Amino acid sequence: MAGRRLVDDRREVVGQPVAGRTRGECRTQLTAAVAGDAHGLMVEVHHKPEEALSDGAQSLYPQQFETLCTQVKNIFRVLHG
């Protein structure tokens, strides 16, 4: 299945976690979007999510974002060689 596009090439697809999810659920949704061949991801990153004025529960710490980026790159490599 490597290299097979799962979305319509005429439209851009962007993955964004559903509001109200936990950080772990957000990461799962975003990696699933990559596996589904999304063209981009929308990710909220905050140094102190617990102090964020909005969306703190779904915001990733910078280190978590780095980990997510590594996971996304690995998934992309598997799917696209």
Rosetta blueprint (number, residue, H / E / L):
1 M L
2 A L
3 G L
4 R L
5 R L
6 L L
7 V L
8 D L
9 D L
10 R L
11 R L
12 E L
13 V L
14 V E
15 G E
16 Q L
17 P L
18 V L
19 A L
20 G L
21 R L
22 T L
23 R H
24 G H
25 E H
26 C H
27 R H
28 T H
29 Q H
30 L H
31 T H
32 A H
33 A H
34 V H
35 A H
36 G L
37 D L
38 A L
39 H L
40 G E
41 L E
42 M L
43 V L
44 E L
45 V E
46 H L
47 H L
48 K L
49 P H
50 E H
51 E H
52 A L
53 L L
54 S L
55 D L
56 G H
57 A H
58 Q H
59 S L
60 L E
61 Y L
62 P H
63 Q H
64 Q H
65 F H
66 E H
67 T H
68 L H
69 C H
70 T H
71 Q H
72 V H
73 K H
74 N H
75 I H
76 F H
77 R H
78 V H
79 L H
80 H H
81 G L
